Amino acid sequence: FFSHIMTPGAKVLQYETFINEVLKRDLQKVLEQRDAVYEKMAQYLQLKNTIKSIQETDSKELKTDVDLGCNFYVQAHVPDASKIYVAVGYGFFVEFTHAEALKFIEKKTNQLTEYTEVLTKDAAKIKANIRMVLEGLRELQGLKDLPEDRRREVF
């Protein structure tokens, strides 16, 4: 780009394109990643609650409904629920006792929580970059700053 010979209108268009095609897209990706991690955390917490319910009933057997997908359920009978298989990632399942599974879930949810914090910080940085580019646009167009109470969140 030859920014030193660009007209202010062309610079404004370049900045607007950068905001819409790069920064907002990046922000959307980060927020979608974070939502996927929150969904995974919810599944682990649901499993934790299920394990605790099994432990409270003190029964070896388990009768439950299993979702086959698209809200199509079948009844399942588990003769020995003292051990369970937990998805640990990449399509692998590990057989755990209830205590082992609860330890694994605790570690995994802590790890996922740390990752959501990183993604939240990344989203905040992208929002700050959008804000900075918008301020640059305002200067290029010769507009005055908005009063603090009139400003709103970017996303």
SULCORNOR-V99546 format. One record per pair of residues at least 6 apart in sequence whose ideal C-beta (glycine too) atoms are under 6 Angstrom apart, sorted by the first residue. I is the first residue (numbers start at 1). J is the second residue. D is the distance in whole Angstrom. If there is no record, write none. Layout:
i:I j:J d:D
i:I j:J d:D
This chain:
i:8 j:140 d:5
i:11 j:140 d:6
i:12 j:137 d:6
i:12 j:140 d:6
i:15 j:133 d:5
i:15 j:137 d:5
i:19 j:130 d:6
i:19 j:133 d:5
i:23 j:126 d:6
i:23 j:129 d:6
i:23 j:130 d:5
i:26 j:126 d:5
i:27 j:126 d:4
i:27 j:155 d:6
i:30 j:119 d:6
i:30 j:122 d:5
i:30 j:123 d:5
i:31 j:123 d:6
i:33 j:119 d:6
i:34 j:116 d:6
i:34 j:119 d:4
i:37 j:112 d:5
i:37 j:115 d:6
i:37 j:116 d:5
i:41 j:109 d:6
i:41 j:112 d:5
i:44 j:105 d:5
i:44 j:108 d:6
i:44 j:109 d:5
i:48 j:105 d:5
i:51 j:98 d:5
i:51 j:101 d:6
i:54 j:81 d:6
i:55 j:98 d:6
i:60 j:80 d:6
i:60 j:82 d:6
i:61 j:79 d:6
i:62 j:78 d:4
i:62 j:81 d:4
i:63 j:77 d:6
i:64 j:76 d:5
i:65 j:73 d:4
i:65 j:75 d:6
i:66 j:74 d:6
i:66 j:76 d:5
i:67 j:73 d:6
i:83 j:95 d:5
i:83 j:97 d:6
i:84 j:101 d:6
i:85 j:93 d:4
i:85 j:95 d:6
i:86 j:94 d:6
i:86 j:96 d:6
i:86 j:101 d:5
i:87 j:93 d:6
i:88 j:94 d:5
i:127 j:154 d:5
i:130 j:154 d:5
